Each structure stands twice: as structure tokens, then as C-alpha cells.
């Protein structure tokens, strides 16, 4: 919506223009910043259960005012995780996405080989790493 300096009768109305402009500025300021967070959780093993858990973890991030990046919900849709070359390709895609994130959130009590690699990369890049239980409670590690 364009705010006009003219009123409905086409006369200059600086008071109304300023008030409407201030309202628009306040609306823009009220929009909440949502950081990108990388969701790190098991995929291999019980894939069906792990995918459901990753969905729950992603929803948890949304509820905590973050934008979740969960590569293991995306790339297995078209890359074969059982093929080592395609698995590496998916991991490299995830690394690119991780570099855009401000935090890495690790979920669950089990840490897979892929998760270990993601956590190490995040630490090397200075990305904050936070740990959560399967019950979605933050834990110290």
C-alpha cells in the first residue's frame, strides 16, 4: 500500500501522512526476527521413526521463533542415502546450508557418525551448538 501525502479531496495532508507512515514503521519493527537453525538429529537406523522425530524437532524450532533447516528431511527425497557417493553429496549440501545458520541444534541421546561430522563442522565455523533431549528439553553437553 502506497501512502499518499494527499487526502481524499486531493489536498496536502502532512499530519495524516506522518501518522500513517509512523504506523507502517511500527508494523515493520514489530515483525519478529527468526534466526536460521540447523537441525541435527539421527537419520540412519530406524528411518521412519527418525524422520518423524526430525519433523517434531523442526516444529519445535518454529515454535521457538526460529527457521529450521533440516537437510535429512529434504535430500533423502531424491538422493540415495545408501549410496556412499550420494550420501556425501547430501552431506556437502547440508554443509552449505549450515554455513547460513546461526546455530546448530542437536537432538536426542544417540549421536550418529553424520551428526558427529556436523557438530565438528559447526564448532570449526564458530556456529553455536545447543543440545536438546528427545523430550525437547535443553541439556548441557
Secondary structure, 3 states (H helix, E strand, C coil): CCCCCECCCCCECHHHHHHHHHHHHHHHHHCCCCEEEEEECCCCCCHHHHHHHHHHHHHHHHHCCEEEECHHHHHHHCCCCCCHHHHHHHHHHHHHHHCCCCEEEEECCCCCHHHHHHHHHHHHCCCEEEEECCCCCEECC
